[in-house]
Amino acid sequence: MSAPHTGHGIVSVLAGVLLAGTALAAPAVATDHQPGTGPASFTAQADQADAAVVHRGRVIAHPAINVRKTPNTKYKPIGSIPYGTVIDIKCKANGEVVDGNPRWYLLKKGGWVAARWVENINGTPPWC
């Protein structure tokens, strides 16, 4: 005679709990998914991860970098940030080409700066 095998009951209960939790979880959906950029759920997760990271850069323009209302030099600057200052970046976009670089960074506090004059500290920011 062998001892009763009780492991099956515990495994069944755990499997039921896992299945119930999976059924209750809401799927991730990207509201601005662009065709050809990957599955919507993957894109939404990547967007959420990027939103959680504060992208930073250091100003490498001497004596300062100009902050602009739009990603181009068409209008006068709305401010400036001194050389060596660490800035918080929200996202990047293409704009006027500055010294061979078309990228511009939208600052967390507002305004645009030419990416040519910013050294990325912790990776490149997401697209706007």
C-alpha positions as a printed Julia matrix, in Angstrom:
128×3 Matrix{Float64}:
  0.0    0.0     0.0
  1.34   3.41   -0.85
  0.8    6.74    0.89
 -1.94   8.99   -0.58
 -0.61  11.5    -3.09
 -1.78  14.99   -2.01
  0.29  17.15   -4.4
 -2.36  17.07   -7.18
 -4.91  19.03   -5.13
 -2.49  21.87   -4.42
 -1.36  22.06   -8.06
 -4.98  22.19   -9.24
 -5.81  25.03   -6.84
 -2.71  27.01   -7.89
 -3.49  26.51  -11.58
 -7.05  27.75  -11.01
 -5.81  30.87   -9.22
 -3.34  31.64  -12.02
 -5.99  31.18  -14.7
 -8.47  33.37  -12.84
 -5.87  36.13  -12.42
 -5.01  35.98  -16.12
 -8.66  36.29  -17.13
 -9.1   39.38  -14.95
 -6.04  41.21  -16.28
 -6.87  43.92  -18.83
 -4.88  43.82  -22.06
 -2.52  46.72  -22.8
 -3.71  48.77  -25.77
 -1.83  51.55  -27.53
 -4.13  54.43  -28.45
 -1.7   55.91  -30.95
 -0.28  52.74  -32.48
  1.37  53.32  -35.83
  1.1   50.47  -38.37
  4.34  48.59  -38.83
  5.84  49.57  -35.48
  5.09  46.29  -33.7
  2.17  44.79  -31.84
 -0.01  47.33  -30.06
  0.48  45.72  -26.65
  4.26  45.72  -27.03
  4.24  49.35  -28.18
  2.07  50.38  -25.2
  4.41  48.65  -22.77
  7.46  50.3   -24.35
  5.74  53.7   -24.25
  4.92  53.21  -20.55
  8.53  52.23  -19.82
  9.84  55.31  -21.67
  7.39  57.53  -19.77
  8.73  56.19  -16.48
 12.33  57.06  -17.39
 13.42  60.67  -17.06
 15.74  61.21  -20.01
 18.52  63.62  -19.24
 21.1   65.43  -21.26
 23.97  67.82  -20.63
 24.28  71.07  -22.58
 27.53  71.07  -24.59
 26.99  74.4   -26.42
 29.33  77.22  -25.37
 28.37  79.5   -23.68
 24.72  78.29  -23.71
 22.04  76.54  -25.75
 19.05  78.49  -27.06
 15.56  77.31  -26.11
 12.99  77.81  -28.86
  9.2   77.71  -29.17
  9.39  75.32  -32.15
 12.09  72.9   -33.41
 13.75  75.43  -35.71
 15.78  78.63  -35.62
 13.21  80.67  -37.58
 12.15  82.72  -34.55
 14.07  84.39  -31.73
 14.98  82.2   -28.74
 12.59  82.21  -25.77
 15.42  81.49  -23.35
 18.82  79.84  -22.96
 20.48  77.23  -20.76
 24.16  77.54  -19.75
 26.89  75.1   -20.8
 27.14  72.04  -18.55
 23.54  72.22  -17.25
 21.72  68.89  -16.98
 18.29  69.1   -18.61
 15.2   66.84  -18.44
 13.98  65.8   -21.88
 10.41  64.76  -22.66
 10.8   63.5   -26.25
 12.51  64.03  -29.61
 11.31  65.11  -33.06
 12.81  66.05  -36.41
 13.09  69.72  -37.17
 15.5   72.11  -38.84
 18.91  70.54  -39.46
 21.48  72.08  -37.12
 25.14  71.3   -37.88
 24.09  68.14  -39.74
 21.61  66.92  -37.07
 17.82  67.1   -37.65
 16.84  66.03  -34.09
 15.36  68.4   -31.54
 14.46  67.69  -27.91
 11.29  68.9   -26.23
 12.15  69.79  -22.65
 10.02  68.59  -19.73
  9.54  72.24  -18.73
  8.65  73.26  -22.29
 10.6   74.61  -25.23
 12.81  72.95  -27.82
 16.6   72.62  -28.02
 18.73  71.33  -30.9
 19.91  67.81  -30.05
 23.24  68.63  -31.72
 24.17  70.61  -28.63
 23.02  68.06  -26.02
 25.0   65.08  -24.77
 22.64  62.23  -23.77
 23.25  60.97  -20.25
 20.91  57.98  -19.95
 19.88  57.02  -23.46
 17.91  58.76  -26.16
 14.37  59.97  -25.44
 11.33  58.51  -27.21
  9.74  60.13  -30.26
  7.09  62.78  -29.57
